[in-house]
């Protein structure tokens, strides 16, 4: 079993691939058997290492393997029985072979197959550390929520489909050549979803797995990363660090870069506030493109200093939402809270919380949409913010209101 799984994600173009590669290289050089795999459809991991990679792990350096997942290879390995039936069904409907191959790779199957590689590497015992270069944030959220969705599907819908297939197959065979799914198809689906259930337990294990969000000090990037951070917390996945990449170093001259440096300084402060109490690991904008082992080693030095990159920087879910007393409580990790004087300011879906000299900016999830924070208190290192439900007016009240001039 792997002892550590680290997933890197962020908005497209922030540098998460090079950060993942640098992390994997540092872990390998510390003696951990490490595999880094890319689940982003637009792979660039091979470019970061400067060496070709394939759909199976390829040696890159001592103790280090790299892998770029491939949907068709994955389908044959993990999803072959179901894919073959879908392809036969599409051919029966008159679709040509090339189109049938493309359409049979239905949305979600690629994400599922990528998840299974994470599970495989964890359970194989071949590696100590698994580093995942995830797809951009939107795809990653779907990828990480897939186990819950798939488990619901197999519990609720698959038994019905399986019984219908068993009844209809002998009736339909004399009447049509349409391929009806055999029991092997349903067995394959059940096996895959059981693997996903095991994977969900692995990714939710706070002593094993964590997500790290890569951000650049830019307004649009920060906003999307805040939303991702909120939803990862709601799914119960630990985010243990923020990586702030491409920060202009102090040695860069003023003049042309003066306004850029000033804007970045403000965004860096906001990142500290928005993601506290998580640590923010910074990487300066490097002189050259980060490709090859030497450049990755330099990036790892800036990122981790003398730290072990496999350590868990923050061991618990930073945000939690729970129903309580007819409303909701947003519970925030707040080890910085030293007194009970708390002030709240809410504007739309953004909440600003101040405890003493410490401030937090939180992007609220949809479950709290339309609700307003009314109070907060500090308890055992958590800051609990209360959102009562809005009371529904009675029909007579609404009717009377509508008659007012």
Residue pairs with C-beta under 8 A, 6 or more apart in sequence:
1 122
1 123
1 125
2 121
2 122
2 127
2 128
2 129
2 130
2 208
3 32
3 128
3 129
3 208
3 310
4 32
4 128
4 129
4 130
4 208
4 209
4 310
5 118
5 122
5 129
5 130
5 132
5 202
5 203
5 208
5 209
5 210
6 20
6 23
6 129
6 130
6 131
6 132
6 209
6 210
6 211
6 212
6 309
6 310
7 131
7 132
7 134
7 140
7 144
7 203
7 209
7 210
7 211
7 212
8 16
8 19
8 20
8 23
8 131
8 132
8 133
8 134
8 211
8 212
8 213
8 214
8 243
9 16
9 134
9 135
9 136
9 137
9 140
9 211
9 212
9 213
9 214
9 228
10 16
10 136
10 137
10 213
10 214
10 215
10 221
10 225
10 228
10 243
11 136
11 137
11 215
11 216
11 220
11 221
11 224
11 225
12 136
14 214
14 215
14 216
14 221
14 245
14 246
15 214
15 216
15 245
15 246
15 283
15 290
16 133
16 134
16 214
17 38
17 40
17 44
17 45
17 48
17 133
18 48
18 290
18 296
18 299
19 212
19 214
19 243
19 245
19 283
19 299
19 303
20 36
20 38
20 45
20 131
20 132
20 133
21 36
21 45
21 48
21 49
21 66
21 133
21 296
22 290
22 296
22 297
22 299
22 300
22 303
23 36
23 131
23 300
23 303
23 304
23 309
24 34
24 35
24 36
24 64
24 66
24 129
24 131
25 61
25 64
25 293
25 296
25 297
25 300
26 297
26 300
26 303
26 304
26 309
27 34
27 128
27 129
27 131
27 308
27 309
27 310
28 34
28 61
28 62
28 63
28 64
29 62
29 63
29 297
30 308
30 309
30 310
31 63
32 63
32 128
32 129
32 310
33 63
33 126
33 127
33 128
33 129
34 63
34 64
34 65
34 127
34 128
34 129
34 130
34 131
35 57
35 64
35 65
35 66
35 67
35 121
35 126
35 127
35 129
35 130
35 131
36 45
36 64
36 65
36 66
36 67
36 130
36 131
36 132
36 133
37 45
37 57
37 66
37 67
37 68
37 69
37 114
37 117
37 118
37 121
37 130
37 131
37 132
37 133
38 44
38 45
38 53
38 67
38 68
38 69
38 133
39 69
39 111
39 114
39 117
39 132
39 133
39 134
39 135
39 143
40 133
40 134
40 135
40 136
40 139
41 71
41 110
41 135
43 53
43 68
45 53
45 66
45 67
45 68
45 133
46 52
46 53
46 66
46 68
47 291
48 290
48 291
48 296
49 60
49 66
49 291
49 292
49 293
49 296
50 291
50 292
50 293
51 58
51 60
51 66
52 58
53 60
53 66
53 67
53 68
54 67
54 68
54 70
55 67
55 68
55 69
55 70
55 73
55 74
56 67
57 65
57 66
57 67
57 121
58 65
58 66
58 67
59 65
60 66
61 293
65 127
67 117
69 110
69 113
69 114
69 117
71 105
71 109
71 110
71 113
72 101
72 105
74 110
74 113
74 114
74 116
74 117
75 83
75 105
75 109
75 113
76 83
77 113
78 112
78 113
78 116
78 192
79 109
79 112
79 113
79 188
79 192
80 188
81 184
81 185
81 188
82 185
82 188
82 189
83 104
83 105
83 109
85 179
85 181
85 182
85 185
86 103
86 104
86 106
87 100
87 101
87 104
88 179
89 178
89 179
90 99
90 100
90 103
90 104
91 97
91 100
92 177
92 178
92 179
95 103
108 142
108 146
111 135
111 139
111 142
111 143
111 146
112 146
112 150
112 192
112 196
114 143
115 143
115 146
115 147
115 196
115 199
116 192
116 195
116 196
116 199
118 130
118 132
118 199
118 202
118 203
119 195
119 196
119 198
119 199
119 202
121 127
121 130
122 130
122 199
122 202
123 198
129 310
134 140
134 143
135 143
137 224
137 225
137 227
137 228
140 228
141 228
141 231
141 232
141 235
144 203
144 211
144 232
144 235
144 237
145 235
146 196
147 196
147 197
147 199
147 200
147 203
148 200
148 235
150 192
150 193
150 196
151 193
151 196
151 197
151 200
153 193
154 189
154 190
154 193
158 186
158 189
158 190
158 193
161 181
161 186
162 183
162 186
165 180
165 181
165 183
165 186
166 183
168 180
169 180
169 182
172 178
172 180
173 180
202 208
202 209
203 209
203 237
204 236
204 237
206 238
206 312
206 315
206 316
206 317
207 312
207 315
209 237
209 238
210 237
210 238
210 239
210 240
210 241
210 312
210 313
211 232
211 237
211 238
211 239
211 240
212 239
212 240
212 241
212 242
212 243
213 225
213 228
213 229
213 239
213 241
213 242
213 243
213 275
214 243
214 245
215 221
215 222
215 225
215 242
215 243
215 244
215 245
215 271
216 244
216 245
216 246
217 244
217 246
217 247
217 263
217 264
217 267
217 268
217 271
218 267
219 267
222 267
222 270
222 271
222 274
223 363
225 242
226 274
226 275
226 361
226 362
226 363
227 363
229 239
229 275
229 318
229 319
229 363
230 319
230 362
230 363
230 364
230 365
231 365
232 239
233 239
233 317
233 318
233 319
233 320
234 319
234 321
234 365
234 367
236 317
237 317
238 312
238 314
238 315
238 316
238 317
239 278
239 314
239 317
239 318
240 278
240 312
240 313
240 314
240 315
241 278
241 279
241 280
241 281
241 313
241 314
242 271
242 275
242 278
242 279
242 280
242 281
243 280
243 281
243 282
243 283
243 303
244 268
244 271
244 280
244 281
244 282
244 283
245 283
246 283
246 284
246 285
247 264
247 268
247 282
247 283
247 284
247 285
248 257
248 260
248 261
248 264
248 284
248 285
249 284
249 285
252 261
252 285
254 261
268 280
268 282
270 361
271 280
272 280
273 359
273 360
273 361
274 360
274 361
274 362
274 363
275 318
276 336
276 358
276 360
277 314
277 318
277 333
277 334
277 335
277 336
278 313
278 314
278 318
279 313
279 314
281 303
281 304
281 313
282 302
282 303
283 299
283 302
283 303
284 302
286 295
286 298
286 299
286 302
288 295
289 295
290 296
290 298
290 299
300 309
303 309
314 333
316 333
317 333
318 332
318 333
319 330
319 331
319 332
319 333
319 362
320 330
320 331
321 328
321 329
321 330
321 331
321 365
321 367
321 368
322 328
322 329
322 331
323 329
324 386
325 388
326 388
326 389
327 371
327 386
327 387
327 388
327 389
328 367
328 368
328 371
328 386
328 387
328 389
329 384
329 385
329 386
329 387
330 351
330 362
330 364
330 368
330 373
330 384
330 385
330 387
331 382
331 383
331 384
331 385
332 353
332 360
332 362
332 382
332 383
332 384
332 385
333 381
333 382
333 383
334 355
334 358
334 360
334 378
334 381
334 382
334 383
335 381
336 355
336 356
336 358
337 355
337 356
337 358
337 378
337 381
337 383
338 355
338 356
339 355
339 356
339 378
340 377
340 378
341 355
341 356
342 353
342 354
342 355
342 376
342 377
342 378
342 383
343 353
343 354
344 351
344 352
344 353
344 354
344 373
344 375
344 376
344 385
345 351
345 352
345 354
346 352
346 372
346 373
349 363
349 364
349 368
349 369
350 361
350 362
350 363
350 364
351 360
351 361
351 362
351 364
351 373
351 385
352 359
352 360
352 361
352 362
353 359
353 360
353 361
353 362
353 376
353 383
353 385
354 360
355 378
355 383
360 383
368 387
370 390
371 387
371 388
371 389
371 390
372 387
373 385
373 386
373 387
374 386
374 387
374 388
375 385
375 386
376 383
376 384
376 385
376 386
377 383
377 384
378 384
393 401
